[in-house]
Amino acid sequence: MDQILTIFTSTILLLFANLPRLIAELKNPDPARFNQPFKEFSKQDQVKEPNQDQLILFTGSSSIRFWGIEKSFPSDHREGICW
C-alpha cells in the first residue's frame, strides 16, 4: 500500500510541477511544432511517385500514426505510406 501511495503522490507532484507549462501550451500553442513532421512528409512525398491505381487515402484524426498499419497492411501494400 505504501508503494501505491508513493507512486500516486509522485504522479500528482509531477502533474502540478508541469501544470503551468501545460496551461501555457493550451492557451497559446506554437504552430511551428508541426514544421518538422511536414518537412519529413514532404521529403518522403518527393522520393518516389506511388502507383496511382494502388493509392489508399486515410482521412481523419492524426492518431493514425499510432495505428498498427504494418500489421493491417503487408509491406508490399505500404509503398506510399508516410508515418
Backbone atoms as SQL, in Angstrom:
CREATE TABLE atoms (id INTEGER PRIMARY KEY, chain TEXT, resi INTEGER, resn TEXT, atom TEXT, x REAL, y REAL, z REAL);
INSERT INTO atoms VALUES
  (1, 'A', 1, 'MET', 'N', 0.828, -1.203, 0.000),
  (2, 'A', 1, 'MET', 'CA', 0.000, 0.000, 0.000),
  (3, 'A', 1, 'MET', 'C', 0.863, 1.254, 0.000),
  (4, 'A', 2, 'ASP', 'N', 1.985, 1.237, 0.716),
  (5, 'A', 2, 'ASP', 'CA', 2.878, 2.398, 0.760),
  (6, 'A', 2, 'ASP', 'C', 3.453, 2.704, -0.626),
  (7, 'A', 3, 'GLN', 'N', 3.751, 1.648, -1.373),
  (8, 'A', 3, 'GLN', 'CA', 4.310, 1.845, -2.718),
  (9, 'A', 3, 'GLN', 'C', 3.278, 2.509, -3.629),
  (10, 'A', 4, 'ILE', 'N', 2.030, 2.104, -3.538),
  (11, 'A', 4, 'ILE', 'CA', 0.974, 2.708, -4.351),
  (12, 'A', 4, 'ILE', 'C', 0.801, 4.173, -3.992),
  (13, 'A', 5, 'LEU', 'N', 0.827, 4.470, -2.708),
  (14, 'A', 5, 'LEU', 'CA', 0.693, 5.854, -2.257),
  (15, 'A', 5, 'LEU', 'C', 1.870, 6.701, -2.741),
  (16, 'A', 6, 'THR', 'N', 3.057, 6.150, -2.722),
  (17, 'A', 6, 'THR', 'CA', 4.246, 6.863, -3.200),
  (18, 'A', 6, 'THR', 'C', 4.140, 7.157, -4.690),
  (19, 'A', 7, 'ILE', 'N', 3.719, 6.173, -5.464),
  (20, 'A', 7, 'ILE', 'CA', 3.567, 6.361, -6.918),
  (21, 'A', 7, 'ILE', 'C', 2.489, 7.406, -7.196),
  (22, 'A', 8, 'PHE', 'N', 1.382, 7.316, -6.494),
  (23, 'A', 8, 'PHE', 'CA', 0.291, 8.266, -6.676),
  (24, 'A', 8, 'PHE', 'C', 0.749, 9.684, -6.333),
  (25, 'A', 9, 'THR', 'N', 1.425, 9.830, -5.214),
  (26, 'A', 9, 'THR', 'CA', 1.915, 11.147, -4.781),
  (27, 'A', 9, 'THR', 'C', 2.920, 11.707, -5.778),
  (28, 'A', 10, 'SER', 'N', 3.813, 10.878, -6.249),
  (29, 'A', 10, 'SER', 'CA', 4.810, 11.321, -7.234),
  (30, 'A', 10, 'SER', 'C', 4.137, 11.789, -8.521),
  (31, 'A', 11, 'THR', 'N', 3.142, 11.049, -8.959),
  (32, 'A', 11, 'THR', 'CA', 2.414, 11.407, -10.178),
  (33, 'A', 11, 'THR', 'C', 1.725, 12.755, -10.009),
  (34, 'A', 12, 'ILE', 'N', 1.075, 12.961, -8.884),
  (35, 'A', 12, 'ILE', 'CA', 0.384, 14.227, -8.624),
  (36, 'A', 12, 'ILE', 'C', 1.385, 15.374, -8.580),
  (37, 'A', 13, 'LEU', 'N', 2.525, 15.172, -7.933),
  (38, 'A', 13, 'LEU', 'CA', 3.541, 16.224, -7.850),
  (39, 'A', 13, 'LEU', 'C', 4.093, 16.574, -9.228),
  (40, 'A', 14, 'LEU', 'N', 4.333, 15.574, -10.055),
  (41, 'A', 14, 'LEU', 'CA', 4.822, 15.833, -11.418),
  (42, 'A', 14, 'LEU', 'C', 3.779, 16.586, -12.238),
  (43, 'A', 15, 'LEU', 'N', 2.529, 16.224, -12.069),
  (44, 'A', 15, 'LEU', 'CA', 1.459, 16.915, -12.777),
  (45, 'A', 15, 'LEU', 'C', 1.414, 18.385, -12.384),
  (46, 'A', 16, 'PHE', 'N', 1.432, 18.651, -11.097),
  (47, 'A', 16, 'PHE', 'CA', 1.377, 20.037, -10.637),
  (48, 'A', 16, 'PHE', 'C', 2.640, 20.810, -11.003),
  (49, 'A', 17, 'ALA', 'N', 3.780, 20.160, -11.029),
  (50, 'A', 17, 'ALA', 'CA', 5.026, 20.828, -11.402),
  (51, 'A', 17, 'ALA', 'C', 4.987, 21.274, -12.863),
  (52, 'A', 18, 'ASN', 'N', 4.308, 20.499, -13.708),
  (53, 'A', 18, 'ASN', 'CA', 4.255, 20.815, -15.137),
  (54, 'A', 18, 'ASN', 'C', 2.985, 21.551, -15.542),
  (55, 'A', 19, 'LEU', 'N', 2.093, 21.773, -14.615),
  (56, 'A', 19, 'LEU', 'CA', 0.806, 22.395, -14.924),
  (57, 'A', 19, 'LEU', 'C', 0.938, 23.778, -15.575),
  (58, 'A', 20, 'PRO', 'N', 1.785, 24.687, -15.073),
  (59, 'A', 20, 'PRO', 'CA', 1.893, 25.998, -15.737),
  (60, 'A', 20, 'PRO', 'C', 2.325, 25.905, -17.203),
  (61, 'A', 21, 'ARG', 'N', 3.273, 25.009, -17.480),
  (62, 'A', 21, 'ARG', 'CA', 3.733, 24.838, -18.862),
  (63, 'A', 21, 'ARG', 'C', 2.622, 24.266, -19.731),
  (64, 'A', 22, 'LEU', 'N', 1.895, 23.307, -19.194),
  (65, 'A', 22, 'LEU', 'CA', 0.798, 22.699, -19.955),
  (66, 'A', 22, 'LEU', 'C', -0.315, 23.701, -20.236),
  (67, 'A', 23, 'ILE', 'N', -0.652, 24.528, -19.254),
  (68, 'A', 23, 'ILE', 'CA', -1.693, 25.544, -19.445),
  (69, 'A', 23, 'ILE', 'C', -1.246, 26.568, -20.479),
  (70, 'A', 24, 'ALA', 'N', 0.006, 26.998, -20.402),
  (71, 'A', 24, 'ALA', 'CA', 0.527, 27.967, -21.372),
  (72, 'A', 24, 'ALA', 'C', 0.469, 27.402, -22.787),
  (73, 'A', 25, 'GLU', 'N', 0.791, 26.128, -22.933),
  (74, 'A', 25, 'GLU', 'CA', 0.754, 25.491, -24.263),
  (75, 'A', 25, 'GLU', 'C', -0.676, 25.419, -24.792),
  (76, 'A', 26, 'LEU', 'N', -1.630, 25.169, -23.915),
  (77, 'A', 26, 'LEU', 'CA', -3.024, 25.103, -24.342),
  (78, 'A', 26, 'LEU', 'C', -3.559, 26.473, -24.738),
  (79, 'A', 27, 'LYS', 'N', -3.133, 27.506, -24.033),
  (80, 'A', 27, 'LYS', 'CA', -3.616, 28.858, -24.322),
  (81, 'A', 27, 'LYS', 'C', -2.994, 29.430, -25.584),
  (82, 'A', 28, 'ASN', 'N', -1.748, 29.105, -25.825),
  (83, 'A', 28, 'ASN', 'CA', -1.028, 29.688, -26.952),
  (84, 'A', 28, 'ASN', 'C', -0.156, 28.617, -27.613),
  (85, 'A', 29, 'PRO', 'N', -0.764, 27.675, -28.325),
  (86, 'A', 29, 'PRO', 'CA', 0.036, 26.613, -28.936),
  (87, 'A', 29, 'PRO', 'C', 0.945, 27.159, -30.029),
  (88, 'A', 30, 'ASP', 'N', 2.117, 26.592, -30.114),
  (89, 'A', 30, 'ASP', 'CA', 3.109, 27.024, -31.096),
  (90, 'A', 30, 'ASP', 'C', 2.874, 26.290, -32.421),
  (91, 'A', 31, 'PRO', 'N', 2.432, 26.998, -33.460),
  (92, 'A', 31, 'PRO', 'CA', 2.177, 26.318, -34.733),
  (93, 'A', 31, 'PRO', 'C', 3.443, 25.744, -35.361),
  (94, 'A', 32, 'ALA', 'N', 4.609, 26.230, -34.967),
  (95, 'A', 32, 'ALA', 'CA', 5.856, 25.719, -35.531),
  (96, 'A', 32, 'ALA', 'C', 6.131, 24.281, -35.116),
  (97, 'A', 33, 'ARG', 'N', 5.384, 23.773, -34.131),
  (98, 'A', 33, 'ARG', 'CA', 5.605, 22.392, -33.688),
  (99, 'A', 33, 'ARG', 'C', 5.288, 21.390, -34.796),
  (100, 'A', 34, 'PHE', 'N', 4.585, 21.826, -35.826),
  (101, 'A', 34, 'PHE', 'CA', 4.249, 20.933, -36.934),
  (102, 'A', 34, 'PHE', 'C', 5.250, 21.024, -38.086),
  (103, 'A', 35, 'ASN', 'N', 6.204, 21.932, -38.017),
  (104, 'A', 35, 'ASN', 'CA', 7.143, 22.137, -39.134),
  (105, 'A', 35, 'ASN', 'C', 7.915, 20.871, -39.486),
  (106, 'A', 36, 'GLN', 'N', 8.516, 20.226, -38.495),
  (107, 'A', 36, 'GLN', 'CA', 9.355, 19.058, -38.772),
  (108, 'A', 36, 'GLN', 'C', 8.557, 17.897, -39.369),
  (109, 'A', 37, 'PRO', 'N', 7.390, 17.544, -38.808),
  (110, 'A', 37, 'PRO', 'CA', 6.635, 16.449, -39.445),
  (111, 'A', 37, 'PRO', 'C', 6.254, 16.747, -40.895),
  (112, 'A', 38, 'PHE', 'N', 5.911, 18.001, -41.202),
  (113, 'A', 38, 'PHE', 'CA', 5.557, 18.340, -42.585),
  (114, 'A', 38, 'PHE', 'C', 6.776, 18.295, -43.498),
  (115, 'A', 39, 'LYS', 'N', 7.933, 18.712, -42.994),
  (116, 'A', 39, 'LYS', 'CA', 9.159, 18.629, -43.792),
  (117, 'A', 39, 'LYS', 'C', 9.490, 17.172, -44.115),
  (118, 'A', 40, 'GLU', 'N', 9.356, 16.296, -43.113),
  (119, 'A', 40, 'GLU', 'CA', 9.629, 14.875, -43.333),
  (120, 'A', 40, 'GLU', 'C', 8.641, 14.275, -44.333),
  (121, 'A', 41, 'PHE', 'N', 7.376, 14.636, -44.197),
  (122, 'A', 41, 'PHE', 'CA', 6.360, 14.146, -45.138),
  (123, 'A', 41, 'PHE', 'C', 6.678, 14.621, -46.545),
  (124, 'A', 42, 'SER', 'N', 7.058, 15.869, -46.684),
  (125, 'A', 42, 'SER', 'CA', 7.371, 16.430, -47.995),
  (126, 'A', 42, 'SER', 'C', 8.546, 15.694, -48.644),
  (127, 'A', 43, 'LYS', 'N', 9.578, 15.376, -47.849),
  (128, 'A', 43, 'LYS', 'CA', 10.733, 14.632, -48.376),
  (129, 'A', 43, 'LYS', 'C', 10.298, 13.262, -48.873),
  (130, 'A', 44, 'GLN', 'N', 9.513, 12.557, -48.060),
  (131, 'A', 44, 'GLN', 'CA', 9.058, 11.224, -48.448),
  (132, 'A', 44, 'GLN', 'C', 8.167, 11.291, -49.681),
  (133, 'A', 45, 'ASP', 'N', 7.393, 12.347, -49.780),
  (134, 'A', 45, 'ASP', 'CA', 6.473, 12.506, -50.898),
  (135, 'A', 45, 'ASP', 'C', 7.215, 12.730, -52.211),
  (136, 'A', 46, 'GLN', 'N', 8.418, 13.270, -52.154),
  (137, 'A', 46, 'GLN', 'CA', 9.188, 13.574, -53.360),
  (138, 'A', 46, 'GLN', 'C', 10.096, 12.434, -53.784),
  (139, 'A', 47, 'VAL', 'N', 10.317, 11.470, -52.907),
  (140, 'A', 47, 'VAL', 'CA', 11.251, 10.385, -53.197),
  (141, 'A', 47, 'VAL', 'C', 10.774, 9.514, -54.352),
  (142, 'A', 48, 'LYS', 'N', 9.523, 9.109, -54.288),
  (143, 'A', 48, 'LYS', 'CA', 9.023, 8.181, -55.286),
  (144, 'A', 48, 'LYS', 'C', 7.541, 8.447, -55.498),
  (145, 'A', 49, 'GLU', 'N', 7.150, 8.472, -56.742),
  (146, 'A', 49, 'GLU', 'CA', 5.738, 8.670, -57.048),
  (147, 'A', 49, 'GLU', 'C', 5.020, 7.326, -56.947),
  (148, 'A', 50, 'PRO', 'N', 4.010, 7.240, -56.081),
  (149, 'A', 50, 'PRO', 'CA', 3.315, 5.963, -55.923),
  (150, 'A', 50, 'PRO', 'C', 2.451, 5.631, -57.131),
  (151, 'A', 51, 'ASN', 'N', 2.187, 4.376, -57.291),
  (152, 'A', 51, 'ASN', 'CA', 1.314, 3.899, -58.360),
  (153, 'A', 51, 'ASN', 'C', -0.089, 4.431, -58.080),
  (154, 'A', 52, 'GLN', 'N', -0.609, 5.252, -58.957),
  (155, 'A', 52, 'GLN', 'CA', -1.905, 5.906, -58.757),
  (156, 'A', 52, 'GLN', 'C', -3.060, 4.919, -58.622),
  (157, 'A', 53, 'ASP', 'N', -2.932, 3.735, -59.207),
  (158, 'A', 53, 'ASP', 'CA', -4.000, 2.734, -59.146),
  (159, 'A', 53, 'ASP', 'C', -4.073, 2.027, -57.791),
  (160, 'A', 54, 'GLN', 'N', -3.034, 2.165, -56.983),
  (161, 'A', 54, 'GLN', 'CA', -2.985, 1.442, -55.714),
  (162, 'A', 54, 'GLN', 'C', -2.989, 2.371, -54.497),
  (163, 'A', 55, 'LEU', 'N', -3.372, 3.613, -54.681),
  (164, 'A', 55, 'LEU', 'CA', -3.368, 4.557, -53.563),
  (165, 'A', 55, 'LEU', 'C', -4.546, 4.325, -52.626),
  (166, 'A', 56, 'ILE', 'N', -4.301, 4.504, -51.340),
  (167, 'A', 56, 'ILE', 'CA', -5.347, 4.483, -50.320),
  (168, 'A', 56, 'ILE', 'C', -5.206, 5.771, -49.545),
  (169, 'A', 57, 'LEU', 'N', -6.295, 6.511, -49.425),
  (170, 'A', 57, 'LEU', 'CA', -6.272, 7.773, -48.708),
  (171, 'A', 57, 'LEU', 'C', -6.921, 7.596, -47.344),
  (172, 'A', 58, 'PHE', 'N', -6.148, 7.877, -46.300),
  (173, 'A', 58, 'PHE', 'CA', -6.672, 7.849, -44.945),
  (174, 'A', 58, 'PHE', 'C', -6.970, 9.287, -44.541),
  (175, 'A', 59, 'THR', 'N', -8.170, 9.524, -44.052),
  (176, 'A', 59, 'THR', 'CA', -8.524, 10.855, -43.567),
  (177, 'A', 59, 'THR', 'C', -9.016, 10.749, -42.134),
  (178, 'A', 60, 'GLY', 'N', -8.948, 11.860, -41.437),
  (179, 'A', 60, 'GLY', 'CA', -9.452, 11.876, -40.069),
  (180, 'A', 60, 'GLY', 'C', -8.353, 12.262, -39.106),
  (181, 'A', 61, 'SER', 'N', -8.412, 11.670, -37.969),
  (182, 'A', 61, 'SER', 'CA', -7.514, 12.021, -36.872),
  (183, 'A', 61, 'SER', 'C', -6.060, 11.716, -37.199),
  (184, 'A', 62, 'SER', 'N', -5.169, 12.539, -36.682),
  (185, 'A', 62, 'SER', 'CA', -3.742, 12.299, -36.877),
  (186, 'A', 62, 'SER', 'C', -3.260, 11.115, -36.050),
  (187, 'A', 63, 'SER', 'N', -4.133, 10.559, -35.229),
  (188, 'A', 63, 'SER', 'CA', -3.745, 9.403, -34.420),
  (189, 'A', 63, 'SER', 'C', -3.481, 8.175, -35.283),
  (190, 'A', 64, 'ILE', 'N', -3.755, 8.275, -36.573),
  (191, 'A', 64, 'ILE', 'CA', -3.462, 7.161, -37.475),
  (192, 'A', 64, 'ILE', 'C', -1.977, 6.797, -37.401),
  (193, 'A', 65, 'ARG', 'N', -1.141, 7.767, -37.045),
  (194, 'A', 65, 'ARG', 'CA', 0.295, 7.499, -36.913),
  (195, 'A', 65, 'ARG', 'C', 0.579, 6.436, -35.861),
  (196, 'A', 66, 'PHE', 'N', -0.353, 6.244, -34.942),
  (197, 'A', 66, 'PHE', 'CA', -0.154, 5.295, -33.847),
  (198, 'A', 66, 'PHE', 'C', -0.843, 3.957, -34.099),
  (199, 'A', 67, 'TRP', 'N', -1.499, 3.806, -35.228),
  (200, 'A', 67, 'TRP', 'CA', -2.156, 2.548, -35.555),
  (201, 'A', 67, 'TRP', 'C', -1.108, 1.496, -35.901),
  (202, 'A', 68, 'GLY', 'N', -1.491, 0.261, -35.859),
  (203, 'A', 68, 'GLY', 'CA', -0.603, -0.825, -36.261),
  (204, 'A', 68, 'GLY', 'C', -0.726, -1.100, -37.752),
  (205, 'A', 69, 'ILE', 'N', -0.408, -0.105, -38.564),
  (206, 'A', 69, 'ILE', 'CA', -0.609, -0.212, -40.010),
  (207, 'A', 69, 'ILE', 'C', 0.223, -1.341, -40.610),
  (208, 'A', 70, 'GLU', 'N', 1.431, -1.531, -40.089),
  (209, 'A', 70, 'GLU', 'CA', 2.271, -2.589, -40.646),
  (210, 'A', 70, 'GLU', 'C', 1.652, -3.973, -40.445),
  (211, 'A', 71, 'LYS', 'N', 0.787, -4.124, -39.423),
  (212, 'A', 71, 'LYS', 'CA', 0.087, -5.396, -39.225),
  (213, 'A', 71, 'LYS', 'C', -1.137, -5.493, -40.139),
  (214, 'A', 72, 'SER', 'N', -1.810, -4.369, -40.332),
  (215, 'A', 72, 'SER', 'CA', -3.022, -4.364, -41.141),
  (216, 'A', 72, 'SER', 'C', -2.734, -4.430, -42.633),
  (217, 'A', 73, 'PHE', 'N', -1.602, -3.853, -43.027),
  (218, 'A', 73, 'PHE', 'CA', -1.233, -3.811, -44.440),
  (219, 'A', 73, 'PHE', 'C', 0.146, -4.433, -44.607),
  (220, 'A', 74, 'PRO', 'N', 0.234, -5.537, -45.328),
  (221, 'A', 74, 'PRO', 'CA', 1.547, -6.155, -45.553),
  (222, 'A', 74, 'PRO', 'C', 2.500, -5.171, -46.240),
  (223, 'A', 75, 'SER', 'N', 3.769, -5.399, -46.094),
  (224, 'A', 75, 'SER', 'CA', 4.777, -4.458, -46.609),
  (225, 'A', 75, 'SER', 'C', 4.624, -4.175, -48.096),
  (226, 'A', 76, 'ASP', 'N', 4.162, -5.134, -48.876),
  (227, 'A', 76, 'ASP', 'CA', 4.019, -4.903, -50.317),
  (228, 'A', 76, 'ASP', 'C', 2.852, -3.982, -50.637),
  (229, 'A', 77, 'HIS', 'N', 2.028, -3.634, -49.631),
  (230, 'A', 77, 'HIS', 'CA', 0.917, -2.700, -49.850),
  (231, 'A', 77, 'HIS', 'C', 1.141, -1.355, -49.165),
  (232, 'A', 78, 'ARG', 'N', 2.293, -1.147, -48.559),
  (233, 'A', 78, 'ARG', 'CA', 2.541, 0.084, -47.812),
  (234, 'A', 78, 'ARG', 'C', 3.515, 1.011, -48.537),
  (235, 'A', 79, 'GLU', 'N', 3.665, 0.866, -49.797),
  (236, 'A', 79, 'GLU', 'CA', 4.701, 1.576, -50.531),
  (237, 'A', 79, 'GLU', 'C', 4.672, 3.084, -50.349),
  (238, 'A', 80, 'GLY', 'N', 3.508, 3.711, -50.416),
  (239, 'A', 80, 'GLY', 'CA', 3.442, 5.170, -50.367),
  (240, 'A', 80, 'GLY', 'C', 3.043, 5.741, -49.024),
  (241, 'A', 81, 'ILE', 'N', 3.043, 4.920, -47.963),
  (242, 'A', 81, 'ILE', 'CA', 2.588, 5.418, -46.668),
  (243, 'A', 81, 'ILE', 'C', 3.684, 6.200, -45.985),
  (244, 'A', 82, 'CYS', 'N', 3.334, 7.374, -45.531),
  (245, 'A', 82, 'CYS', 'CA', 4.255, 8.221, -44.774),
  (246, 'A', 82, 'CYS', 'C', 3.791, 8.234, -43.323),
  (247, 'A', 83, 'TRP', 'N', 4.664, 7.989, -42.408),
  (248, 'A', 83, 'TRP', 'CA', 4.286, 7.949, -40.988),
  (249, 'A', 83, 'TRP', 'C', 4.415, 9.302, -40.375);
